[in-house]
Amino acid sequence: MKLAVVFGLIGIGFLLLVLSSLWQSMFPGTASWTLEKDARWSEVKDRIHVLLFTIGSGETRASMHGGPDLAKAKAEFNTLKEENDRLTAEFQSIRSRPHTTSKTLKWAGISLAALGIIGWYAVKQTS
């Protein structure tokens, strides 16, 4: 009975190791990150880039005639900056999630296999 538990631990440990190597290909982050989110993120980054030049040149311009409204541009920039930060955080989370799970499975598998091997050695010493 003791050997069955020990071999079970070793088997589960190796199963987790194999699963960790396959995890990123089985559950890629692209399943959560859609093309619509990607397109919106690109639009937001492009608009922020344009607004940076508008705000930068608006603060140095002394003339009140012509050009975009600086207050509206700053408000739009702040709104887009918040949306960009949210999309960036979501993308980073989705991108790193399969790697984090894979790493967790790998170390859990190594730990269980090592525990099983130590248990096997202990059972052999008592027999």
SELUM-450652 format. One record per residue (C-alpha): x, y, z; residue in one letter. Coordinates in steps of 0.02 Angstrom, whole numbers, always signed. Layout:
BEGIN
<rec c1="X" c2="Y" c3="Z" residu="A"/>
...
This chain:
BEGIN
<rec c1="+0" c2="+0" c3="+0" residu="M"/>
<rec c1="+142" c2="+118" c3="+41" residu="K"/>
<rec c1="+222" c2="+87" c3="-128" residu="L"/>
<rec c1="+59" c2="+125" c3="-217" residu="A"/>
<rec c1="+51" c2="+296" c3="-134" residu="V"/>
<rec c1="+234" c2="+329" c3="-172" residu="V"/>
<rec c1="+217" c2="+279" c3="-356" residu="F"/>
<rec c1="+56" c2="+380" c3="-365" residu="G"/>
<rec c1="+150" c2="+535" c3="-306" residu="L"/>
<rec c1="+289" c2="+505" c3="-430" residu="I"/>
<rec c1="+164" c2="+475" c3="-571" residu="G"/>
<rec c1="+64" c2="+632" c3="-531" residu="I"/>
<rec c1="+225" c2="+731" c3="-520" residu="G"/>
<rec c1="+282" c2="+676" c3="-692" residu="F"/>
<rec c1="+107" c2="+704" c3="-762" residu="L"/>
<rec c1="+113" c2="+884" c3="-698" residu="L"/>
<rec c1="+284" c2="+907" c3="-776" residu="L"/>
<rec c1="+220" c2="+848" c3="-945" residu="V"/>
<rec c1="+64" c2="+955" c3="-927" residu="L"/>
<rec c1="+169" c2="+1108" c3="-887" residu="S"/>
<rec c1="+268" c2="+1087" c3="-1047" residu="S"/>
<rec c1="+108" c2="+1076" c3="-1150" residu="L"/>
<rec c1="+8" c2="+1209" c3="-1058" residu="W"/>
<rec c1="+60" c2="+1359" c3="-1162" residu="Q"/>
<rec c1="+15" c2="+1274" c3="-1325" residu="S"/>
<rec c1="-151" c2="+1207" c3="-1258" residu="M"/>
<rec c1="-210" c2="+1372" c3="-1182" residu="F"/>
<rec c1="-126" c2="+1518" c3="-1272" residu="P"/>
<rec c1="-160" c2="+1697" c3="-1219" residu="G"/>
<rec c1="-232" c2="+1735" c3="-1391" residu="T"/>
<rec c1="-394" c2="+1652" c3="-1338" residu="A"/>
<rec c1="-431" c2="+1800" c3="-1222" residu="S"/>
<rec c1="-355" c2="+1943" c3="-1320" residu="W"/>
<rec c1="-471" c2="+1980" c3="-1465" residu="T"/>
<rec c1="-439" c2="+2073" c3="-1627" residu="L"/>
<rec c1="-561" c2="+2209" c3="-1573" residu="E"/>
<rec c1="-461" c2="+2242" c3="-1415" residu="K"/>
<rec c1="-302" c2="+2246" c3="-1517" residu="D"/>
<rec c1="-376" c2="+2368" c3="-1642" residu="A"/>
<rec c1="-443" c2="+2481" c3="-1503" residu="R"/>
<rec c1="-274" c2="+2478" c3="-1414" residu="W"/>
<rec c1="-188" c2="+2530" c3="-1576" residu="S"/>
<rec c1="-313" c2="+2671" c3="-1603" residu="E"/>
<rec c1="-288" c2="+2734" c3="-1426" residu="V"/>
<rec c1="-98" c2="+2731" c3="-1440" residu="K"/>
<rec c1="-104" c2="+2821" c3="-1608" residu="D"/>
<rec c1="-221" c2="+2956" c3="-1541" residu="R"/>
<rec c1="-113" c2="+2980" c3="-1386" residu="I"/>
<rec c1="+38" c2="+3003" c3="-1499" residu="H"/>
<rec c1="-53" c2="+3138" c3="-1598" residu="V"/>
<rec c1="-116" c2="+3224" c3="-1441" residu="L"/>
<rec c1="+59" c2="+3230" c3="-1366" residu="L"/>
<rec c1="+115" c2="+3341" c3="-1509" residu="F"/>
<rec c1="-44" c2="+3446" c3="-1499" residu="T"/>
<rec c1="-25" c2="+3476" c3="-1313" residu="I"/>
<rec c1="+162" c2="+3504" c3="-1326" residu="G"/>
<rec c1="+149" c2="+3631" c3="-1465" residu="S"/>
<rec c1="-5" c2="+3713" c3="-1388" residu="G"/>
<rec c1="+84" c2="+3758" c3="-1227" residu="E"/>
<rec c1="+224" c2="+3849" c3="-1317" residu="T"/>
<rec c1="+110" c2="+3940" c3="-1439" residu="R"/>
<rec c1="+71" c2="+4119" c3="-1386" residu="A"/>
<rec c1="-65" c2="+4150" c3="-1515" residu="S"/>
<rec c1="-246" c2="+4119" c3="-1467" residu="M"/>
<rec c1="-300" c2="+4107" c3="-1649" residu="H"/>
<rec c1="-316" c2="+3940" c3="-1737" residu="G"/>
<rec c1="-269" c2="+3767" c3="-1683" residu="G"/>
<rec c1="-360" c2="+3643" c3="-1572" residu="P"/>
<rec c1="-432" c2="+3685" c3="-1402" residu="D"/>
<rec c1="-295" c2="+3645" c3="-1278" residu="L"/>
<rec c1="-412" c2="+3606" c3="-1133" residu="A"/>
<rec c1="-513" c2="+3481" c3="-1236" residu="K"/>
<rec c1="-352" c2="+3402" c3="-1299" residu="A"/>
<rec c1="-287" c2="+3380" c3="-1121" residu="K"/>
<rec c1="-452" c2="+3305" c3="-1062" residu="A"/>
<rec c1="-454" c2="+3184" c3="-1209" residu="E"/>
<rec c1="-271" c2="+3142" c3="-1178" residu="F"/>
<rec c1="-305" c2="+3101" c3="-995" residu="N"/>
<rec c1="-454" c2="+2991" c3="-1041" residu="T"/>
<rec c1="-357" c2="+2899" c3="-1174" residu="L"/>
<rec c1="-207" c2="+2880" c3="-1058" residu="K"/>
<rec c1="-317" c2="+2793" c3="-929" residu="E"/>
<rec c1="-390" c2="+2678" c3="-1062" residu="E"/>
<rec c1="-216" c2="+2640" c3="-1129" residu="N"/>
<rec c1="-155" c2="+2596" c3="-954" residu="D"/>
<rec c1="-304" c2="+2480" c3="-929" residu="R"/>
<rec c1="-279" c2="+2394" c3="-1097" residu="L"/>
<rec c1="-92" c2="+2377" c3="-1067" residu="T"/>
<rec c1="-120" c2="+2298" c3="-896" residu="A"/>
<rec c1="-249" c2="+2179" c3="-970" residu="E"/>
<rec c1="-132" c2="+2130" c3="-1111" residu="F"/>
<rec c1="+14" c2="+2099" c3="-994" residu="Q"/>
<rec c1="-96" c2="+1993" c3="-881" residu="S"/>
<rec c1="-161" c2="+1889" c3="-1027" residu="I"/>
<rec c1="+13" c2="+1870" c3="-1099" residu="R"/>
<rec c1="+92" c2="+1810" c3="-937" residu="S"/>
<rec c1="-52" c2="+1700" c3="-875" residu="R"/>
<rec c1="-7" c2="+1540" c3="-972" residu="P"/>
<rec c1="+177" c2="+1558" c3="-924" residu="H"/>
<rec c1="+134" c2="+1581" c3="-740" residu="T"/>
<rec c1="+19" c2="+1429" c3="-739" residu="T"/>
<rec c1="+150" c2="+1326" c3="-830" residu="S"/>
<rec c1="+283" c2="+1375" c3="-705" residu="K"/>
<rec c1="+168" c2="+1331" c3="-559" residu="T"/>
<rec c1="+128" c2="+1161" c3="-633" residu="L"/>
<rec c1="+312" c2="+1127" c3="-665" residu="K"/>
<rec c1="+366" c2="+1162" c3="-487" residu="W"/>
<rec c1="+217" c2="+1069" c3="-413" residu="A"/>
<rec c1="+264" c2="+920" c3="-522" residu="G"/>
<rec c1="+447" c2="+928" c3="-470" residu="I"/>
<rec c1="+396" c2="+939" c3="-287" residu="S"/>
<rec c1="+277" c2="+791" c3="-296" residu="L"/>
<rec c1="+401" c2="+685" c3="-393" residu="A"/>
<rec c1="+539" c2="+726" c3="-268" residu="A"/>
<rec c1="+423" c2="+688" c3="-123" residu="L"/>
<rec c1="+378" c2="+522" c3="-205" residu="G"/>
<rec c1="+560" c2="+477" c3="-234" residu="I"/>
<rec c1="+603" c2="+519" c3="-52" residu="I"/>
<rec c1="+453" c2="+415" c3="+3" residu="G"/>
<rec c1="+506" c2="+271" c3="-108" residu="W"/>
<rec c1="+680" c2="+277" c3="-32" residu="Y"/>
<rec c1="+606" c2="+281" c3="+144" residu="A"/>
<rec c1="+493" c2="+132" c3="+108" residu="V"/>
<rec c1="+640" c2="+34" c3="+37" residu="K"/>
<rec c1="+743" c2="+71" c3="+193" residu="Q"/>
<rec c1="+605" c2="+9" c3="+310" residu="T"/>
<rec c1="+573" c2="-152" c3="+212" residu="S"/>
